[in-house]
Amino acid sequence: MLNNHNSNNRLARLFIQLKKYSIKILPPFIFCFLFNGEIYSQNSPIDSLLNSKTDSIKLIPGKDSTVTFQSSLHPYKINGWVSGSISLVGTIGDYYAIPRILGKEKISDEELSTLNPGVLTRFDRWALMQDPIKRVYFDHLSDQVITGIFILPVTLALDKNIRHDGLKLLLMYYESQAITFSIFNYSPLGPTFQNKFRPMAYYTDIPIGDRNIGNNRNSFFAGHVSSATAASFFLVKVFCDYHPNIGVKKYLLYTAAVIPAAAMGYLRLRALKHFPSDILVGMSVGAICGVAIPSLHAKKYKNLKLSIFTSPKGATGFCANWNFASIRE
């Protein structure tokens, strides 16, 4: 009976985590449906579907000496088979990593008794100054908030200069999240190799049954935070790439991208899941993935042509054109 009970507990924990992980899976499909016109409007092979459009930028002078900026940029080139395979392998690997990470050996009474808050930095001791009674509330709240953060990139559909590349961005976003989560699960920085105790384990007024679970060995680094940061930085990176004329305003947008990440970090801190240093590392990993994945898919232009044009009515202006024959594939 005891073995059967333990088996049922393990299955219950697995299903809970799969439910949480589905939060990472569903937004890309929602994103896909929002952009379904992109999917069904082409009948060519997958790579042609992802990369068939051309770029155009024109500066058109108006009658009142104003200039109209018209843009149809497609700044990314996607190999659907490569990106799709990376995303699929990452998803399958993450699926199998979840029960292994959650199934770590329980923390022994001896280990709990030797925990010494004094060895922590003053920065990390902030996590030991929280109200443990509210930990469950903030844990549940963080799971709800991360759903909203994951679907933030869907707002790119509101931009007419971006929505035409919906399928491309869907795949790229899925890839960025799969890679971010795989770094958490399999890199030396993540809980597969690290066994840092969560702040919860240090609180002696929390029931022993909540302190000694194996999942409390997974403090480093903050997985929720890294995934949330990857989503917000992906959103800003893509928006800026489609609006290269945004100038220094992009720095304000990147600053704004920190807000969802910081909010998630705060919630995980209040839930007694992570120390501040865990959160900072998670934010760093997420920011790198959110920016690096679109950068790796960015088209490299060797030749940008600028020209001056005149109309029969005497109007003049500038025209900027990219020659696709000069793109490094």
C-alpha positions as CSV (number, residue, x, y, z in Angstrom):
1,M,0.0,0.0,0.0
2,L,2.9,2.4,0.8
3,N,4.5,1.9,-2.6
4,N,1.2,2.4,-4.3
5,H,0.7,5.6,-2.3
6,N,4.1,6.9,-3.2
7,S,3.6,6.1,-6.9
8,N,0.3,8.0,-6.9
9,N,2.0,11.0,-5.3
10,R,4.7,11.0,-7.9
11,L,2.1,10.8,-10.7
12,A,0.1,13.7,-9.1
13,R,3.2,15.8,-9.0
14,L,4.1,15.0,-12.6
15,F,0.6,15.9,-13.8
16,I,0.8,19.2,-11.8
17,Q,4.1,20.1,-13.5
18,L,2.8,19.0,-16.9
19,K,-0.1,21.4,-16.4
20,K,2.3,24.2,-15.6
21,Y,4.5,23.3,-18.6
22,S,1.4,23.4,-20.9
23,I,1.5,27.1,-20.2
24,K,4.7,27.2,-22.2
25,I,3.2,25.2,-25.0
26,L,-0.2,26.8,-25.6
27,P,0.7,30.4,-26.3
28,P,2.6,29.6,-29.5
29,F,-0.5,27.8,-30.8
30,I,-2.7,30.8,-29.9
31,F,-0.1,33.0,-31.6
32,C,-0.4,30.7,-34.7
33,F,-4.1,30.9,-34.9
34,L,-4.0,34.7,-34.6
35,F,-1.8,34.7,-37.6
36,N,-3.6,31.9,-39.5
37,G,-3.9,34.0,-42.7
38,E,-0.1,33.7,-43.0
39,I,-0.3,29.9,-42.8
40,Y,-3.1,29.3,-45.3
41,S,-2.2,32.0,-47.8
42,Q,0.8,30.1,-49.2
43,N,1.1,26.7,-51.0
44,S,4.8,26.5,-51.2
45,P,7.2,24.3,-49.2
46,I,7.9,25.3,-45.6
47,D,11.0,27.3,-46.1
48,S,9.5,29.2,-49.0
49,L,6.5,29.9,-46.8
50,L,8.7,31.3,-44.1
51,N,11.0,33.3,-46.3
52,S,9.3,34.2,-49.5
53,K,8.6,37.9,-49.0
54,T,10.9,40.8,-50.0
55,D,11.8,43.9,-48.2
56,S,10.9,47.5,-49.2
57,I,11.5,50.8,-47.6
58,K,10.6,54.1,-49.3
59,L,10.7,57.8,-48.2
60,I,8.0,59.5,-50.2
61,P,7.7,63.4,-50.1
62,G,4.3,64.9,-49.8
63,K,2.9,68.1,-51.3
64,D,3.3,70.0,-48.0
65,S,7.0,69.2,-47.7
66,T,6.3,66.3,-45.4
67,V,7.8,62.8,-45.9
68,T,5.9,59.6,-45.6
69,F,7.9,56.5,-44.4
70,Q,6.6,53.3,-45.9
71,S,8.1,50.0,-44.6
72,S,7.6,46.3,-45.4
73,L,10.5,44.6,-43.6
74,H,11.1,40.9,-43.3
75,P,14.3,40.9,-41.1
76,Y,14.5,37.2,-40.3
77,K,15.3,34.1,-42.3
78,I,14.1,30.8,-40.8
79,N,15.0,27.3,-41.8
80,G,11.8,25.6,-40.8
81,W,13.2,22.1,-40.5
82,V,16.2,23.2,-38.4
83,S,14.2,25.5,-36.1
84,G,11.4,23.0,-35.9
85,S,13.7,20.1,-35.0
86,I,15.5,22.2,-32.3
87,S,12.1,23.1,-30.8
88,L,10.8,19.5,-30.9
89,V,14.0,18.0,-29.4
90,G,14.0,20.7,-26.7
91,T,10.4,20.1,-25.9
92,I,10.8,16.3,-25.6
93,G,14.0,16.7,-23.6
94,D,12.2,19.1,-21.2
95,Y,9.3,16.7,-20.9
96,Y,11.6,14.0,-19.5
97,A,13.6,16.4,-17.4
98,I,10.7,17.6,-15.3
99,P,10.0,14.4,-13.3
100,R,13.7,13.8,-12.8
101,I,14.3,17.3,-11.4
102,L,11.2,17.0,-9.2
103,G,12.1,13.6,-8.0
104,K,15.3,14.5,-6.2
105,E,16.0,12.9,-2.9
106,K,14.3,14.3,0.1
107,I,16.3,16.7,2.2
108,S,17.4,14.9,5.4
109,D,16.8,16.2,8.9
110,E,20.6,16.4,9.3
111,E,20.9,18.6,6.2
112,L,18.1,20.9,7.4
113,S,19.7,21.2,10.8
114,T,23.0,22.3,9.3
115,L,21.6,25.1,7.2
116,N,23.3,28.3,8.2
117,P,21.8,31.6,7.0
118,G,25.0,33.3,8.1
119,V,26.9,32.0,5.1
120,L,24.5,33.8,2.7
121,T,25.3,37.2,1.3
122,R,23.3,40.2,2.7
123,F,21.7,40.4,-0.8
124,D,20.5,36.8,-0.6
125,R,19.4,37.0,3.0
126,W,16.5,39.2,1.8
127,A,14.8,36.0,0.8
128,L,14.8,34.9,4.5
129,M,12.9,38.1,5.6
130,Q,9.6,37.2,3.9
131,D,6.3,36.2,5.4
132,P,6.1,32.4,5.1
133,I,2.4,32.3,5.6
134,K,1.9,34.0,2.2
135,R,4.2,31.7,0.2
136,V,1.4,29.6,-1.2
137,Y,-0.5,32.6,-2.4
138,F,2.5,34.1,-4.2
139,D,3.4,30.7,-5.7
140,H,-0.1,30.4,-7.2
141,L,-0.1,34.0,-8.3
142,S,3.3,33.6,-10.1
143,D,1.8,30.7,-12.1
144,Q,-1.1,32.9,-13.2
145,V,1.0,35.9,-14.0
146,I,3.5,33.9,-16.1
147,T,0.6,32.9,-18.4
148,G,0.0,36.6,-19.2
149,I,3.8,37.2,-19.7
150,F,4.0,34.2,-22.1
151,I,1.4,35.6,-24.4
152,L,2.9,39.1,-24.5
153,P,4.5,38.5,-27.9
154,V,1.0,38.0,-29.3
155,T,0.6,41.7,-29.1
156,L,3.0,41.9,-32.1
157,A,-0.1,40.9,-34.1
158,L,-1.4,44.4,-33.5
159,D,1.4,45.9,-35.7
160,K,0.5,45.8,-39.4
161,N,4.2,45.8,-40.3
162,I,4.8,42.6,-38.3
163,R,1.7,40.4,-38.5
164,H,2.5,39.3,-42.1
165,D,5.4,37.2,-40.7
166,G,3.3,35.5,-38.1
167,L,4.3,31.9,-38.8
168,K,8.0,32.8,-38.8
169,L,7.7,34.6,-35.5
170,L,5.6,31.8,-34.0
171,L,8.3,29.2,-34.7
172,M,11.1,31.6,-33.6
173,Y,9.3,32.3,-30.3
174,Y,8.7,28.6,-29.6
175,E,12.4,27.9,-30.4
176,S,13.5,30.7,-27.9
177,Q,11.3,29.2,-25.1
178,A,12.4,25.6,-25.8
179,I,16.1,26.7,-25.7
180,T,15.6,28.8,-22.6
181,F,13.9,25.9,-20.8
182,S,16.5,23.4,-22.0
183,I,19.3,25.6,-20.6
184,F,17.5,25.5,-17.3
185,N,17.1,21.7,-17.4
186,Y,20.4,20.5,-18.9
187,S,23.1,23.2,-18.5
188,P,25.6,23.1,-15.6
189,L,23.8,26.2,-14.2
190,G,20.5,24.4,-13.8
191,P,19.0,22.1,-11.2
192,T,20.3,19.0,-13.0
193,F,23.7,19.8,-11.7
194,Q,22.9,22.3,-8.9
195,N,21.3,21.3,-5.6
196,K,21.0,24.7,-3.9
197,F,18.3,24.7,-1.2
198,R,15.3,27.0,-1.8
199,P,14.7,29.7,0.9
200,M,11.7,27.7,2.1
201,A,14.1,25.1,3.5
202,Y,15.6,27.7,5.9
203,Y,12.3,28.7,7.6
204,T,12.0,26.7,10.8
205,D,8.4,27.7,11.3
206,I,7.3,26.0,8.1
207,P,6.1,22.4,8.5
208,I,8.9,19.9,8.0
209,G,6.9,18.1,5.3
210,D,7.1,21.2,3.2
211,R,10.7,22.0,3.9
212,N,12.3,18.6,3.2
213,I,10.8,17.8,-0.3
214,G,13.3,17.1,-3.0
215,N,12.0,20.0,-5.1
216,N,13.5,22.3,-2.5
217,R,16.9,21.4,-3.9
218,N,16.1,23.4,-7.1
219,S,16.7,27.0,-6.1
220,F,19.4,27.7,-8.7
221,F,18.5,29.2,-11.1
222,A,15.1,30.7,-11.4
223,G,13.3,29.0,-14.2
224,H,10.0,30.9,-14.1
225,V,12.0,34.1,-14.3
226,S,14.2,33.1,-17.2
227,S,11.2,32.0,-19.3
228,A,9.3,35.2,-18.5
229,T,12.4,37.4,-19.3
230,A,12.9,35.5,-22.6
231,A,9.3,36.3,-23.6
232,S,9.5,40.1,-22.8
233,F,12.9,40.6,-24.4
234,F,11.9,38.6,-27.5
235,L,8.9,40.9,-27.9
236,V,11.1,44.1,-27.7
237,K,13.8,42.6,-29.9
238,V,11.4,41.7,-32.7
239,F,9.6,45.0,-32.5
240,C,12.8,46.9,-32.8
241,D,14.0,44.8,-35.7
242,Y,10.8,45.6,-37.6
243,H,11.2,49.3,-36.8
244,P,14.9,50.1,-37.3
245,N,14.1,53.8,-37.4
246,I,13.0,53.8,-33.8
247,G,16.4,55.1,-32.7
248,V,17.2,55.6,-29.0
249,K,13.6,54.8,-28.0
250,K,14.6,51.1,-28.2
251,Y,16.5,51.5,-25.0
252,L,13.4,52.6,-23.3
253,L,11.6,49.5,-24.6
254,Y,14.4,47.3,-23.4
255,T,14.1,48.9,-20.0
256,A,10.3,48.3,-20.1
257,A,11.1,44.6,-20.9
258,V,12.7,44.3,-17.5
259,I,9.4,45.1,-15.7
260,P,7.6,41.7,-16.4
261,A,10.9,39.9,-15.5
262,A,11.3,41.8,-12.3
263,A,7.7,41.3,-11.4
264,M,8.1,37.5,-11.8
265,G,11.3,37.6,-9.8
266,Y,9.5,39.4,-7.0
267,L,6.6,36.9,-6.9
268,R,9.1,33.9,-6.8
269,L,11.0,35.6,-4.0
270,R,7.8,36.1,-2.0
271,A,6.9,32.5,-2.7
272,L,10.2,31.4,-1.0
273,K,11.3,29.7,-4.2
274,H,14.5,31.6,-5.0
275,F,17.1,33.8,-3.6
276,P,17.8,37.2,-5.4
277,S,21.0,35.8,-6.9
278,D,19.0,32.9,-8.5
279,I,16.6,35.5,-9.9
280,L,19.3,37.6,-11.4
281,V,20.9,34.6,-13.2
282,G,17.5,33.6,-14.5
283,M,16.9,37.1,-15.8
284,S,20.3,37.1,-17.5
285,V,19.7,33.7,-19.2
286,G,16.2,34.7,-20.3
287,A,17.4,38.1,-21.7
288,I,20.2,36.5,-23.7
289,C,17.9,33.9,-25.2
290,G,15.2,36.4,-25.9
291,V,17.6,38.6,-27.9
292,A,20.0,36.0,-29.2
293,I,17.5,33.7,-31.0
294,P,16.1,36.5,-33.2
295,S,19.6,37.8,-33.8
296,L,20.8,34.4,-35.0
297,H,17.9,34.4,-37.5
298,A,18.5,38.0,-38.7
299,K,19.3,38.4,-42.3
300,K,22.8,39.7,-43.0
301,Y,22.8,42.5,-45.6
302,K,25.9,43.1,-47.5
303,N,24.5,45.8,-49.8
304,L,22.1,48.6,-48.9
305,K,21.3,50.9,-51.8
306,L,20.3,54.5,-51.3
307,S,19.1,56.7,-54.2
308,I,17.4,60.0,-54.9
309,F,14.4,60.1,-57.1
310,T,12.4,62.8,-58.8
311,S,8.9,62.7,-60.2
312,P,7.6,64.3,-63.4
313,K,5.9,67.0,-61.2
314,G,9.2,68.0,-59.7
315,A,8.9,66.2,-56.3
316,T,12.2,64.7,-55.0
317,G,13.0,62.2,-52.3
318,F,15.2,59.4,-51.0
319,C,14.7,55.7,-51.6
320,A,16.3,52.9,-49.7
321,N,16.3,49.3,-51.2
322,W,17.9,46.1,-50.1
323,N,19.1,43.8,-52.9
324,F,18.2,40.3,-51.9
325,A,20.8,38.9,-54.2
326,S,23.4,40.3,-51.8
327,I,22.1,38.5,-48.7
328,R,24.3,35.9,-47.2
329,E,22.1,32.8,-46.8
